[in-house]
Amino acid sequence: MKRICILIMGILIGTDIMAQTISVSSFKLLDSDLTANTIGTMEQDQNGETAALIKVVTTQTGFSFDGGSMGIVKTRQTPGEVWVYVPKGAKRVTIKHPQLGVLRDYYYPISIEAARTYEMVLATGEVQTIVKQKSNSQYLVLKVTPTNAIVELDNEVLPNTNGLAQKFVKLGTYDYRVQAPNYHTAAGKVIVDDPDTKKVIEISLLPAFGWVELLSNEENDGAQVYIDNSLVGTIPFKSKDLPSGEHHVRVVKPMYDAYSQTINVADNQITQITPLLKADYSAVTINVDNNADIYVNDEKKGTGSWTGNLSSGSYVMEAKKDGHRSTLTNVEVSADQKIQTIQLQSPTPIYGSLNITSVPSEADVYIDGKSLGLTPLFIPKALIGQQNIVLTHKGYDDYKSTISIEEGGTATLNVKMTDENLILVNLSSNASNATVYVDGKEYGKISEKFRLTSGYHKLKLVADGFQDVEKGIIVAKPSTQSSYGQHIQMIPLKVTIHSDLPNSYISIDNKNFEYCGYTVGEKFELSKGIHSIAARHEGKREFKTEINVVRGDEVFLVSFSKRNIFSPDINKEEFDQQMSKIEEDLKEHVIKQDKKNKIEAWEKITLTSFSSEVSGMTRLGDVTQKYNNLTAFSSLNRKNYERCIKRMKKAAAKLGATKILLGTPYQGGVLNSFCIIPATAYK
């Protein structure tokens, strides 16, 4: 029985030893110990830096060490100690022993630095005996917001890494204090009383700051914002964090009174304000004669006239112009006067004189583009300064120069003109009496030869009874061409004369009587001026009158009912009335002729772009393809109506057209109305 009890006791003792834990009695830095930084006992980590050395004081052997992700550089067993080399910045270690158990994730209470020596004293049981030791310490961890806060524990500042401060402390009560800029300080007590569980407390500081927001309106938009005399932005504006309490806000914008306000910023609150700015400007118009430049406080505003806003205050306004003495005017602008008009005194001309001669004489003189006369030319009052002078003479090259004229002095310019760069020009035309204009200047009749400089020129030909011709010509350089020639065909002008009766005849200037169209007028080449007209129609009394041809392309209507001639250029209303009567007459005739085909609709339409293409048209197919399957004919009147219908029937059948377009009165070569008839009526 005694032996059984002893055996049971032995088993219990063995079990107690296996359950024994490993603990750390103390951990500290050995300031004077240079073992970790001495050749022979120094080790390097995987990054090539000198490792830290932890001397683990213990009477036991057989320990293994695990540094987690940081790893263990090396271990060395020495009498009474195990030397453990770890990398700089190591945070924790796990210590294992086959008999004594495991100390898992022991966090070093102080930072591990390179090449420094530390001491860790282990409290362990004996393998052969039962050793029990109860811990009286634990970790205290403080998680703080904001993460940059300063953490104090019993007046000791703890290291803070991203808002986490910790210390291994003995069980007991501790005073803490957490503070950060622009936050309210937090202080209190914390009790660490559980040796088995670390103590974690979270502390969030309350903000001691807020914000100010300036809202915009039409007046303050874009204004500069100052807070406590510092420029911080423009409206619309929202500030960064501002310490709680009073702040001075100032808003500044050109042409407005400055705005100031003291505001109170509350904890974690947005203070909104909309500054109301008072206008401090006047709408000013400044005028000056002679197209002078306008300057306000040495800043150019405009030429001749300027209108804009100026803030209240004093201004120096100046009128400037080349060759003139400037004038200065001091002006006071007040916001009380919303609109002001200021007339500045014109600059005073400063004169010298200019004497110009040329060979040959009678050259045209131009100064700054203005024609001043022919050489020899003396100008007693010439504006001072640099003047651009051009001399031109038919048959000679243009002469260009710049001359300086001084106040009270006389500048002299003697020019010998040359024709080295001129080309002989020989033009011809079917209008033998045409007058030639080159670059806006008359050069004489087309039969005359003249010289031009090489390059581009604008050519214009004008002749009675012909349309004006305007075109550009390019004259080559003398080195490549000795002369320039061109024949220019001019289009004769023709007067159109209608009659309000078919089969009418007219005599112009007592010449033979000629046929005059009913709705499509006949054209006559007539010179400009007054022409006598005699009109004749069977059953009507002959009458005589006159027409005045101004352009050469006028349109006239011979009215036997009025015994007069009308023109839309002279008496448009009467002309239109007469043409309307012709149209109504024709409309009635068309409806009567087509009653057998049950055609009673007459549709008048205006097709300006279409009219010009139909006028005088003979290619019916072109129009049909372009204008929605229409066939067309433009010369419809009582006399040729039947012939017109026959042509339409043939064209409609050939082209497969669905409609026929019959044109009515003709004005100046342009049809003014149409009759649309279904083509099926004629198939």
C-alpha positions as CSV (number, residue, x, y, z in Angstrom):
1,M,0.0,0.0,0.0
2,K,2.9,2.4,0.9
3,R,4.5,1.7,-2.5
4,I,1.3,2.5,-4.4
5,C,1.0,5.9,-2.7
6,I,4.6,6.8,-3.4
7,L,4.1,5.9,-7.1
8,I,1.0,8.0,-7.4
9,M,2.8,11.0,-5.8
10,G,5.6,10.6,-8.3
11,I,3.2,10.7,-11.2
12,L,1.5,13.9,-9.8
13,I,4.9,15.6,-9.3
14,G,5.8,14.8,-12.9
15,T,2.6,16.2,-14.3
16,D,3.0,19.4,-12.3
17,I,6.5,19.9,-13.7
18,M,5.3,19.5,-17.3
19,A,2.6,22.1,-16.7
20,Q,5.2,24.6,-15.5
21,T,5.3,27.9,-17.6
22,I,8.3,30.1,-18.5
23,S,8.1,33.8,-17.6
24,V,10.4,36.9,-17.8
25,S,11.4,38.4,-14.5
26,S,13.0,41.5,-16.1
27,F,14.1,42.9,-19.4
28,K,16.5,45.9,-19.7
29,L,19.2,47.5,-21.8
30,L,22.8,47.0,-20.6
31,D,24.2,50.5,-21.5
32,S,27.8,49.6,-20.6
33,D,27.8,46.2,-22.2
34,L,29.6,46.3,-25.6
35,T,29.4,42.6,-26.4
36,A,27.0,43.1,-29.3
37,N,29.4,45.6,-30.9
38,T,32.7,43.9,-30.3
39,I,34.6,42.0,-32.9
40,G,34.4,38.3,-32.1
41,T,31.1,38.5,-30.4
42,M,29.4,40.7,-33.0
43,E,26.9,39.2,-35.5
44,Q,25.2,40.7,-38.6
45,D,21.6,40.2,-39.6
46,Q,20.4,39.4,-43.2
47,N,20.5,43.1,-44.1
48,G,24.1,43.4,-43.3
49,E,23.5,45.4,-40.1
50,T,24.9,44.6,-36.7
51,A,22.4,42.5,-34.8
52,A,21.2,43.2,-31.2
53,L,22.2,40.7,-28.5
54,I,19.8,39.6,-25.8
55,K,21.6,37.8,-22.9
56,V,19.0,35.4,-21.5
57,V,19.9,34.7,-17.9
58,T,18.8,31.2,-16.8
59,T,20.3,28.1,-15.1
60,Q,18.5,25.8,-17.5
61,T,19.5,24.7,-21.0
62,G,17.7,23.3,-24.0
63,F,15.7,26.5,-24.9
64,S,14.7,27.3,-28.5
65,F,13.8,30.8,-29.7
66,D,11.4,32.0,-32.5
67,G,11.4,35.6,-33.6
68,G,8.4,35.4,-35.9
69,S,8.7,37.2,-39.3
70,M,11.8,39.1,-38.1
71,G,13.6,35.8,-37.3
72,I,16.5,35.0,-35.0
73,V,20.0,35.7,-36.3
74,K,21.9,33.3,-34.1
75,T,21.9,31.7,-30.6
76,R,24.9,30.8,-28.4
77,Q,24.9,28.9,-25.1
78,T,27.2,30.3,-22.4
79,P,27.6,29.4,-18.7
80,G,24.4,30.7,-17.0
81,E,23.2,32.5,-20.1
82,V,21.9,32.0,-23.6
83,W,23.0,34.6,-26.1
84,V,20.2,35.4,-28.6
85,Y,21.1,37.6,-31.6
86,V,18.0,39.4,-33.1
87,P,17.6,42.0,-36.0
88,K,17.2,45.7,-35.2
89,G,13.5,46.5,-34.6
90,A,12.5,43.0,-33.4
91,K,9.2,43.1,-31.6
92,R,8.6,39.7,-30.0
93,V,10.0,36.3,-29.2
94,T,8.6,32.9,-28.5
95,I,10.6,30.7,-26.0
96,K,10.1,27.0,-25.9
97,H,11.5,24.2,-23.7
98,P,10.9,20.5,-23.9
99,Q,10.1,20.2,-20.2
100,L,9.4,23.7,-19.0
101,G,6.8,24.6,-21.7
102,V,6.3,27.6,-23.9
103,L,6.4,31.4,-23.4
104,R,4.5,32.6,-26.5
105,D,4.8,36.0,-28.2
106,Y,6.6,37.9,-25.5
107,Y,6.7,41.6,-26.6
108,Y,9.9,43.4,-25.8
109,P,9.0,46.3,-23.5
110,I,11.6,48.6,-25.1
111,S,12.8,49.2,-28.7
112,I,15.4,46.8,-30.0
113,E,18.3,48.8,-31.6
114,A,21.2,47.6,-33.7
115,A,24.5,46.7,-32.0
116,R,23.0,47.1,-28.4
117,T,23.1,44.5,-25.6
118,Y,20.0,43.6,-23.5
119,E,19.4,41.4,-20.5
120,M,16.4,39.1,-20.1
121,V,16.0,37.2,-16.8
122,L,13.9,34.1,-17.1
123,A,12.0,32.6,-14.2
124,T,11.6,28.9,-14.8
125,G,11.0,25.8,-12.8
126,E,13.5,23.1,-12.2
127,V,13.2,20.1,-14.3
128,Q,13.9,17.9,-11.3
129,T,11.7,19.8,-8.9
130,I,8.4,21.5,-8.7
131,V,8.8,25.3,-9.1
132,K,5.8,27.6,-9.1
133,Q,6.0,31.3,-9.5
134,K,3.0,33.6,-10.0
135,S,3.4,36.8,-12.2
136,N,2.4,40.2,-10.9
137,S,2.8,42.1,-14.1
138,Q,1.0,42.6,-17.4
139,Y,0.9,44.8,-20.6
140,L,-1.0,48.1,-20.6
141,V,-1.9,49.1,-24.2
142,L,-3.4,52.5,-25.1
143,K,-5.0,53.0,-28.5
144,V,-5.4,56.7,-29.2
145,T,-7.1,59.0,-31.8
146,P,-5.6,61.0,-33.4
147,T,-2.7,58.7,-34.0
148,N,-0.1,61.5,-33.5
149,A,-1.2,62.2,-29.9
150,I,1.3,62.3,-27.1
151,V,0.7,59.6,-24.5
152,E,1.9,59.9,-20.9
153,L,1.7,57.2,-18.1
154,D,2.6,58.4,-14.6
155,N,4.3,61.4,-16.2
156,E,6.4,59.1,-18.5
157,V,6.0,59.7,-22.3
158,L,5.4,56.4,-24.0
159,P,6.4,55.6,-27.6
160,N,3.5,56.0,-29.9
161,T,3.4,54.0,-33.2
162,N,0.5,54.8,-35.4
163,G,-1.8,55.5,-32.4
164,L,-0.6,52.5,-30.3
165,A,1.3,53.0,-27.0
166,Q,2.2,50.2,-24.7
167,K,4.2,49.3,-21.5
168,F,4.7,46.2,-19.4
169,V,3.7,47.2,-15.9
170,K,3.2,45.7,-12.5
171,L,-0.4,45.3,-11.4
172,G,-1.7,48.5,-9.9
173,T,-3.3,51.9,-10.7
174,Y,-1.8,54.3,-13.2
175,D,-2.4,57.9,-14.3
176,Y,-2.6,58.6,-18.0
177,R,-2.7,61.8,-20.1
178,V,-3.3,62.0,-23.9
179,Q,-3.0,65.3,-25.8
180,A,-2.7,66.5,-29.4
181,P,-2.7,69.9,-31.2
182,N,-6.3,71.2,-31.9
183,Y,-7.8,68.5,-29.7
184,H,-9.0,68.6,-26.1
185,T,-6.7,66.8,-23.6
186,A,-8.0,63.5,-22.0
187,A,-6.7,62.4,-18.6
188,G,-7.7,59.7,-16.1
189,K,-6.7,56.6,-14.2
190,V,-6.4,53.0,-15.4
191,I,-6.3,49.8,-13.2
192,V,-4.2,46.8,-14.3
193,D,-5.3,43.9,-12.1
194,D,-5.4,40.8,-14.3
195,P,-2.0,39.1,-14.7
196,D,-3.3,36.7,-17.3
197,T,-4.8,39.4,-19.7
198,K,-3.2,42.5,-21.1
199,K,-5.1,45.7,-20.4
200,V,-6.3,47.6,-23.5
201,I,-8.1,51.0,-23.4
202,E,-9.2,53.2,-26.3
203,I,-9.1,57.0,-26.0
204,S,-10.5,59.3,-28.7
205,L,-9.8,63.0,-28.2
206,L,-12.6,65.5,-28.9
207,P,-11.8,68.1,-31.7
208,A,-10.9,71.6,-30.5
209,F,-11.4,72.9,-34.1
210,G,-14.0,73.6,-36.7
211,W,-14.3,75.1,-40.2
212,V,-15.6,78.3,-41.9
213,E,-17.3,78.2,-45.3
214,L,-17.8,81.4,-47.4
215,L,-20.7,81.0,-49.9
216,S,-20.7,82.9,-53.2
217,N,-23.1,85.3,-54.9
218,E,-22.9,87.5,-58.0
219,E,-20.9,90.3,-56.2
220,N,-18.4,88.3,-54.1
221,D,-17.6,85.5,-56.5
222,G,-13.8,85.2,-57.0
223,A,-13.0,87.6,-54.1
224,Q,-9.9,87.0,-52.1
225,V,-10.3,85.6,-48.5
226,Y,-8.1,86.4,-45.6
227,I,-8.3,84.7,-42.2
228,D,-6.4,86.2,-39.4
229,N,-4.5,88.4,-41.9
230,S,-3.3,85.4,-44.0
231,L,-4.5,84.9,-47.7
232,V,-6.2,81.5,-47.8
233,G,-8.1,81.4,-51.0
234,T,-11.0,82.8,-53.1
235,I,-14.8,82.6,-52.8
236,P,-16.4,80.0,-52.9
237,F,-14.2,78.8,-50.1
238,K,-14.0,76.2,-47.3
239,S,-11.2,76.4,-44.7
240,K,-8.9,73.8,-43.4
241,D,-9.1,73.0,-39.7
242,L,-9.3,76.1,-37.6
243,P,-8.8,76.2,-33.8
244,S,-12.0,76.7,-31.9
245,G,-12.6,80.3,-30.9
246,E,-12.6,83.7,-32.5
247,H,-11.1,84.4,-36.0
248,H,-11.0,87.5,-38.2
249,V,-12.3,87.1,-41.8
250,R,-11.6,89.7,-44.4
251,V,-12.9,89.6,-48.1
252,V,-11.3,91.8,-50.7
253,K,-12.3,92.3,-54.4
254,P,-11.4,95.1,-56.8
255,M,-14.1,97.8,-57.2
256,Y,-15.8,96.7,-54.0
257,D,-15.5,97.8,-50.3
258,A,-13.6,95.3,-48.2
259,Y,-15.7,93.1,-46.0
260,S,-14.7,92.2,-42.4
261,Q,-16.2,90.0,-39.8
262,T,-15.2,88.3,-36.5
263,I,-16.6,84.8,-36.3
264,N,-16.6,82.2,-33.6
265,V,-15.6,78.7,-34.7
266,A,-17.2,75.9,-32.6
267,D,-15.8,72.4,-31.9
268,N,-16.4,70.1,-34.9
269,Q,-18.8,72.6,-36.6
270,I,-18.9,74.4,-40.0
271,T,-19.7,78.1,-39.7
272,Q,-21.2,79.4,-43.0
273,I,-21.3,83.1,-44.1
274,T,-22.2,84.9,-47.3
275,P,-20.2,88.1,-47.4
276,L,-22.2,91.0,-48.9
277,L,-19.9,93.3,-50.8
278,K,-20.8,96.9,-51.6
279,A,-19.9,98.2,-55.0
280,D,-17.3,100.9,-55.0
281,Y,-17.0,101.8,-58.7
282,S,-18.5,103.9,-61.5
283,A,-19.2,103.0,-65.1
284,V,-16.9,105.5,-66.9
285,T,-16.8,106.4,-70.6
286,I,-13.7,108.3,-71.8
287,N,-13.7,110.0,-75.2
288,V,-11.0,111.8,-77.1
289,D,-11.0,113.3,-80.6
290,N,-8.5,112.6,-83.4
291,N,-8.4,108.9,-82.7
292,A,-5.9,109.3,-79.9
293,D,-4.9,106.5,-77.5
294,I,-6.4,106.6,-74.0
295,Y,-4.2,105.8,-70.9
296,V,-5.5,105.5,-67.3
297,N,-2.7,105.5,-64.7
298,D,-0.2,104.6,-67.5
299,E,-2.3,101.6,-68.6
300,K,-3.6,101.7,-72.2
301,K,-7.4,101.4,-72.3
302,G,-8.4,102.0,-75.9
303,T,-8.3,104.3,-78.9
304,G,-10.8,107.2,-79.4
305,S,-13.2,105.9,-76.9
306,W,-13.2,103.5,-73.9
307,T,-16.0,102.4,-71.5
308,G,-15.4,100.4,-68.4
309,N,-15.6,100.3,-64.6
310,L,-13.2,102.2,-62.4
311,S,-13.1,102.0,-58.6
312,S,-13.5,105.1,-56.5
313,G,-10.3,107.2,-56.3
314,S,-8.0,109.6,-58.2
315,Y,-6.8,108.8,-61.7
316,V,-4.4,110.4,-64.2
317,M,-5.9,110.1,-67.7
318,E,-3.7,110.7,-70.7
319,A,-4.3,111.1,-74.4
320,K,-1.4,110.0,-76.6
321,K,-0.7,110.0,-80.4
322,D,2.4,109.7,-82.5
323,G,3.7,113.1,-83.5
324,H,1.6,114.9,-80.9
325,R,2.1,116.3,-77.4
326,S,0.2,114.2,-74.9
327,T,-2.5,115.8,-72.6
328,L,-3.0,114.9,-69.0
329,T,-6.2,115.2,-67.0
330,N,-6.6,114.4,-63.3
331,V,-10.0,112.8,-62.6
332,E,-11.8,111.9,-59.4
333,V,-14.1,108.9,-59.7
334,S,-16.8,108.4,-57.1
335,A,-19.1,105.4,-56.7
336,D,-21.9,107.9,-55.8
337,Q,-21.9,108.8,-59.5
338,K,-22.8,105.5,-61.1
339,I,-22.2,106.7,-64.7
340,Q,-19.5,109.2,-65.7
341,T,-18.5,110.5,-69.2
342,I,-15.1,112.2,-69.5
343,Q,-14.0,114.1,-72.6
344,L,-10.2,114.3,-72.7
345,Q,-8.3,117.1,-74.5
346,S,-6.9,116.0,-77.8
347,P,-3.1,115.7,-78.1
348,T,-1.5,118.7,-79.8
349,P,0.2,118.1,-83.2
350,I,3.9,118.7,-83.3
351,Y,5.1,119.9,-86.8
352,G,8.1,120.0,-88.9
353,S,8.1,120.4,-92.7
354,L,8.7,118.1,-95.6
355,N,10.0,118.9,-99.1
356,I,9.6,116.1,-101.8
357,T,10.8,116.2,-105.4
358,S,10.9,113.4,-108.0
359,V,12.2,112.6,-111.5
360,P,9.9,112.5,-113.3
361,S,7.7,115.0,-111.5
362,E,4.0,114.7,-110.9
363,A,4.4,111.5,-108.9
364,D,1.5,110.8,-106.4
365,V,2.7,111.2,-102.8
366,Y,1.2,109.0,-100.0
367,I,2.1,109.4,-96.4
368,D,0.8,106.6,-94.1
369,G,-1.6,105.6,-96.9
370,K,-3.1,109.1,-97.3
371,S,-2.7,110.9,-100.7
372,L,-1.3,114.4,-100.3
373,G,-0.7,115.5,-103.9
374,L,1.8,115.4,-106.7
375,T,5.5,116.2,-106.7
376,P,7.1,118.6,-106.4
377,L,5.4,118.9,-103.0
378,F,6.2,121.0,-100.0
379,I,4.3,120.2,-96.8
380,P,4.7,123.0,-94.3
381,K,3.0,121.1,-91.5
382,A,4.2,117.5,-91.4
383,L,3.8,115.5,-88.1
384,I,7.2,114.7,-86.5
385,G,8.5,111.2,-86.1
386,Q,9.0,108.4,-88.6
387,Q,6.7,108.7,-91.6
388,N,6.1,106.0,-94.3
389,I,6.2,107.6,-97.7
390,V,5.2,106.0,-101.0
391,L,5.6,107.7,-104.5
392,T,3.7,106.2,-107.4
393,H,3.9,107.2,-111.1
394,K,2.3,105.6,-114.1
395,G,5.0,103.6,-116.0
396,Y,7.4,103.6,-113.0
397,D,8.1,101.4,-110.0
398,D,6.6,102.5,-106.7
399,Y,9.1,104.2,-104.4
400,K,8.8,103.4,-100.7
401,S,10.8,105.0,-97.9
402,T,10.7,106.0,-94.3
403,I,11.8,109.6,-93.3
404,S,12.3,111.2,-89.9
405,I,10.8,114.6,-89.4
406,E,11.9,116.7,-86.4
407,E,10.0,119.5,-84.7
408,G,10.7,122.8,-86.4
409,G,13.0,121.2,-89.0
410,T,12.6,120.5,-92.7
411,A,13.2,117.0,-94.1
412,T,14.1,116.8,-97.8
413,L,13.4,113.8,-100.0
414,N,14.7,113.7,-103.7
415,V,13.6,110.6,-105.6
416,K,14.7,109.3,-108.9
417,M,12.1,106.8,-110.0
418,T,12.9,103.7,-112.1
419,D,11.0,101.2,-114.2
420,E,13.3,98.2,-113.7
421,N,10.6,96.0,-112.2
422,L,7.8,96.9,-114.6
423,I,6.2,94.7,-117.3
424,L,4.5,96.0,-120.4
425,V,0.8,95.1,-120.3
426,N,-1.3,94.9,-123.5
427,L,-5.0,94.1,-123.1
428,S,-7.7,93.7,-125.7
429,S,-11.5,93.2,-125.5
430,N,-14.6,93.0,-127.7
431,A,-15.6,96.3,-126.0
432,S,-13.2,98.6,-127.7
433,N,-14.2,101.6,-125.6
434,A,-13.6,99.8,-122.2
435,T,-11.8,101.8,-119.5
436,V,-9.1,99.9,-117.5
437,Y,-8.7,100.2,-113.7
438,V,-5.8,98.5,-111.9
439,D,-5.9,98.2,-108.1
440,G,-8.6,100.9,-108.1
441,K,-6.7,103.4,-110.2
442,E,-7.7,104.4,-113.7
443,Y,-5.1,103.4,-116.4
444,G,-6.9,104.7,-119.5
445,K,-8.6,102.9,-122.4
446,I,-8.1,99.3,-123.2
447,S,-6.3,100.2,-126.5
448,E,-3.5,101.9,-124.5
449,K,-0.5,100.0,-123.3
450,F,0.8,100.5,-119.8
451,R,3.3,99.1,-117.3
452,L,2.7,97.2,-114.1
453,T,4.9,95.8,-111.3
454,S,5.2,92.1,-111.1
455,G,2.8,90.3,-108.8
456,Y,-1.0,90.1,-108.2
457,H,-3.2,93.0,-109.4
458,K,-7.0,93.6,-109.3
459,L,-8.2,94.4,-112.9
460,K,-11.5,96.0,-113.7
461,L,-13.0,96.8,-117.1
462,V,-15.9,99.2,-117.5
463,A,-17.7,99.9,-120.8
464,D,-21.1,101.3,-121.9
465,G,-23.5,98.5,-122.9
466,F,-21.5,95.8,-121.2
467,Q,-21.4,94.1,-117.8
468,D,-18.4,95.2,-115.7
469,V,-15.6,92.7,-115.6
470,E,-13.5,92.3,-112.4
471,K,-10.7,89.7,-112.2
472,G,-7.3,89.1,-110.7
473,I,-4.2,88.9,-112.9
474,I,-0.6,87.8,-112.0
475,V,2.2,89.6,-113.8
476,A,5.5,87.7,-113.8
477,K,8.9,89.1,-112.9
478,P,10.8,90.9,-115.7
479,S,13.5,88.2,-115.5
480,T,10.9,85.6,-116.7
481,Q,8.6,87.7,-118.9
482,S,9.0,90.9,-120.9
483,S,5.3,91.6,-121.5
484,Y,1.9,90.5,-120.4
485,G,-1.1,90.2,-122.8
486,Q,-4.7,89.0,-122.4
487,H,-8.0,89.3,-124.4
488,I,-11.0,89.9,-122.1
489,Q,-14.5,89.1,-123.4
490,M,-17.2,91.4,-122.0
491,I,-20.8,90.4,-121.9
492,P,-23.2,92.9,-123.6
493,L,-26.0,94.3,-121.5
494,K,-29.5,93.7,-122.7
495,V,-32.8,95.4,-121.9
496,T,-35.8,93.1,-121.5
497,I,-39.2,94.4,-122.9
498,H,-42.5,92.7,-122.2
499,S,-46.0,93.4,-123.6
500,D,-49.4,93.0,-122.0
501,L,-50.7,91.8,-125.3
502,P,-49.5,88.9,-127.6
503,N,-48.2,89.7,-131.1
504,S,-47.1,93.2,-130.1
505,Y,-44.3,95.1,-131.9
506,I,-42.1,98.0,-130.8
507,S,-39.7,100.4,-132.6
508,I,-36.7,101.6,-130.7
509,D,-35.1,105.0,-131.7
510,N,-37.2,105.1,-134.9
511,K,-35.8,101.8,-136.2
512,N,-37.8,98.9,-137.7
513,F,-40.6,97.4,-135.6
514,E,-39.7,94.2,-133.9
515,Y,-41.7,91.5,-132.1
516,C,-42.3,92.1,-128.4
517,G,-43.1,89.0,-126.2
518,Y,-46.2,88.5,-124.2
519,T,-44.9,86.9,-121.0
520,V,-41.3,86.2,-122.0
521,G,-39.8,89.5,-123.0
522,E,-37.5,90.1,-125.9
523,K,-34.0,91.4,-125.2
524,F,-32.4,94.4,-126.9
525,E,-28.8,95.8,-126.7
526,L,-29.3,99.4,-125.8
527,S,-26.7,102.0,-124.8
528,K,-27.2,103.9,-121.6
529,G,-29.4,107.0,-121.8
530,I,-32.8,108.0,-123.2
531,H,-34.4,106.0,-126.0
532,S,-37.6,106.6,-127.9
533,I,-40.1,103.8,-128.0
534,A,-43.1,103.3,-130.4
535,A,-45.5,100.5,-129.6
536,R,-47.9,98.9,-132.1
537,H,-50.6,96.2,-131.9
538,E,-53.4,95.2,-134.3
539,G,-56.7,96.9,-133.2
540,K,-54.8,99.2,-130.8
541,R,-53.8,102.8,-131.4
542,E,-50.0,103.2,-131.7
543,F,-48.4,105.2,-128.9
544,K,-44.9,106.6,-128.3
545,T,-42.9,107.2,-125.1
546,E,-39.4,107.1,-123.8
547,I,-37.3,104.8,-121.5
548,N,-34.2,105.7,-119.6
549,V,-31.5,103.0,-119.6
550,V,-29.2,103.4,-116.6
551,R,-27.5,100.1,-116.2
552,G,-28.3,98.3,-119.5
553,D,-30.1,95.3,-118.0
554,E,-33.5,96.9,-117.0
555,V,-36.9,95.2,-117.5
556,F,-39.8,97.1,-119.1
557,L,-43.5,96.3,-119.7
558,V,-45.4,97.9,-122.6
559,S,-49.0,98.4,-121.5
560,F,-51.4,99.1,-124.2
561,S,-54.2,99.5,-121.7
562,K,-52.3,102.2,-119.9
563,R,-50.5,103.5,-123.0
564,N,-47.3,103.6,-121.1
565,I,-44.2,101.6,-120.3
566,F,-43.5,100.4,-116.7
567,S,-40.3,99.4,-115.0
568,P,-39.8,97.7,-111.6
569,D,-36.9,100.0,-111.0
570,I,-39.0,103.1,-111.4
571,N,-42.6,102.2,-110.6
572,K,-42.6,98.8,-109.1
573,E,-46.1,98.8,-107.8
574,E,-47.7,99.6,-111.2
575,F,-45.3,97.1,-112.9
576,D,-46.4,94.3,-110.5
577,Q,-50.1,95.2,-111.0
578,Q,-49.8,94.8,-114.8
579,M,-47.9,91.5,-114.5
580,S,-50.5,90.2,-112.1
581,K,-53.2,91.0,-114.6
582,I,-51.3,89.0,-117.3
583,E,-51.0,86.1,-114.9
584,E,-54.7,86.1,-114.0
585,D,-55.5,86.2,-117.7
586,L,-53.2,83.3,-118.5
587,K,-54.5,81.3,-115.5
588,E,-58.1,81.7,-116.7
589,H,-57.0,80.6,-120.2
590,V,-55.2,77.5,-118.9
591,I,-58.2,76.4,-116.9
592,K,-60.6,76.9,-119.8
593,Q,-58.3,74.9,-122.2
594,D,-58.0,72.0,-119.7
595,K,-61.7,71.6,-118.7
596,K,-61.9,68.7,-121.0
597,N,-59.2,67.0,-119.0
598,K,-60.8,68.0,-115.7
599,I,-57.9,70.2,-114.7
600,E,-59.2,73.1,-112.6
601,A,-56.4,73.5,-110.0
602,W,-53.9,76.3,-110.4
603,E,-51.1,76.3,-107.8
604,K,-48.8,79.4,-107.7
605,I,-45.4,78.6,-106.0
606,T,-42.2,80.5,-105.5
607,L,-39.0,78.6,-106.3
608,T,-36.2,81.2,-106.6
609,S,-33.3,78.7,-107.0
610,F,-35.4,76.6,-109.3
611,S,-36.5,79.5,-111.4
612,S,-33.0,80.5,-112.4
613,E,-32.4,76.9,-113.7
614,V,-35.7,76.7,-115.6
615,S,-35.2,80.0,-117.3
616,G,-34.7,79.4,-121.0
617,M,-34.5,75.7,-120.4
618,T,-34.3,73.2,-123.2
619,R,-32.9,70.2,-121.3
620,L,-36.1,68.9,-119.7
621,G,-34.5,65.7,-118.4
622,D,-32.0,67.5,-116.2
623,V,-34.7,69.3,-114.3
624,T,-36.9,66.2,-114.1
625,Q,-34.1,64.2,-112.4
626,K,-33.3,67.0,-109.9
627,Y,-36.8,68.2,-108.9
628,N,-38.9,65.3,-107.9
629,N,-40.0,64.0,-111.4
630,L,-41.2,67.2,-112.9
631,T,-41.1,68.2,-116.5
632,A,-41.0,71.9,-117.1
633,F,-41.4,74.5,-119.8
634,S,-40.9,78.2,-119.3
635,S,-42.4,80.0,-122.4
636,L,-46.2,79.6,-121.9
637,N,-48.6,82.2,-123.4
638,R,-51.8,82.2,-125.3
639,K,-50.2,81.9,-128.6
640,N,-47.9,78.9,-127.9
641,Y,-50.1,77.1,-125.4
642,E,-51.1,74.2,-127.7
643,R,-47.6,73.7,-128.9
644,C,-46.4,73.8,-125.2
645,I,-48.9,71.1,-124.3
646,K,-47.7,68.8,-127.1
647,R,-44.1,69.1,-126.0
648,M,-45.2,68.4,-122.4
649,K,-47.1,65.2,-123.4
650,K,-44.1,63.9,-125.3
651,A,-41.7,64.8,-122.5
652,A,-43.9,63.3,-119.8
653,A,-44.3,60.0,-121.7
654,K,-40.6,59.8,-122.4
655,L,-39.5,60.6,-118.9
656,G,-42.3,58.9,-117.0
657,A,-43.0,62.1,-115.2
658,T,-45.9,62.4,-112.7
659,K,-46.4,66.2,-113.1
660,I,-45.9,68.9,-115.6
661,L,-44.7,72.4,-114.6
662,L,-45.9,75.3,-116.8
663,G,-44.0,78.5,-116.2
664,T,-45.8,81.9,-116.2
665,P,-44.6,85.5,-116.3
666,Y,-40.9,86.2,-116.6
667,Q,-39.3,89.1,-114.8
668,G,-35.7,90.0,-115.5
669,G,-34.9,86.5,-116.7
670,V,-36.4,84.8,-113.6
671,L,-39.8,83.0,-113.6
672,N,-42.1,84.2,-110.8
673,S,-44.9,81.6,-110.8
674,F,-45.8,78.1,-112.0
675,C,-48.8,76.0,-112.9
676,I,-48.5,72.4,-111.8
677,I,-50.6,69.9,-113.9
678,P,-50.8,66.1,-113.4
679,A,-49.0,64.5,-116.4
680,T,-51.5,61.7,-116.4
681,A,-54.0,64.0,-118.0
682,Y,-51.9,64.1,-121.2
683,K,-50.9,60.5,-121.5
